[in-house]
Amino acid sequence: MTPFVAEFLGTMLLILLGDGVVANVVLKNTKGNNGGWIVISTAWALAVFVGVMVAAPYSGAHINPAVTIALAVAGQFAWSSVASYIVAQMLGAMTGAFLVWLMYRDHFNQTEDKGAVLAVFCTGPAIRRYSSNFISEVVGTFVLLFTIFYITGAEITSSREPIGLGSVGAIPVAFLVWAIGLSLGGTTGYAINPARDLGPRIMHALLPIKTKGGNDWSYAWVPVVGPVVGCILAAVLFMGLQ
């Protein structure tokens, strides 16, 4: 398996399971309706575990442009491979979102709440204040990447070798994402991954969902730019402490 395919599949599984739990909790007449935030946060953590386990032996399991960029800034990943990884992650996220719609399409069509439909695909703020929302995404992503550097040991590897998020790293990374969701996710829904938010948001715009509303493009920059800034800050601080 090539790194491109691994990143595609890992991110696809991440979004299939992550957006899938949101669909199960918020859409009408599902078995998991109103399951709550703990259910969502737990399943997202397990979704990270699954995606990392599948992709790790072949690509290092970034499955997140913020991880790819942070490792490149820290000198742990080749800049020449950054674009291909991000493209694979975006395509994987879009495919995962499509599969969620395919599975839950009957429930989408019965859900009148347009905000709930959008929430399956992408994040949104609990209180809309762009400066605060941006800071939330920066902080959440900083915690993710700064901790990942210590989990993986920041091993210097080529673009075609595992970066440390293998079978050993998958469990602590899942717990890390779980902690971020439970502790820091209440403000914006903790995208902490540009592909996780933007790819499914694009699919929300494209898919023939009977009850969908707008795509909230005015907010879409926050879960993209915030994680990028947060991951760069994490990489710079980590390097400064070495």
DAURBEL-V445084 format. One line per field, one symbol per residue. psi: psi as a letter, one per 40 degrees, with the letter a starting at -180 (. if undefined). A space follows every 50 residues. Layout:
# DAURBEL-V445084
psi = ???
This chain:
# DAURBEL-V445084
psi = hiddddddddddddddddddddddddihfidehfdidddddddddddddd ddddddedeefdfhdddddddddeeeihdeeddddddddddddddddddd dddeddddeehdhddddddddiiiidhhhddddddddddddddddddddd deefhhiieeiieefadddddddddddddddddeeedeegdfhddddddd ddddddighdeibiefddedddeddddddddddddddddde.
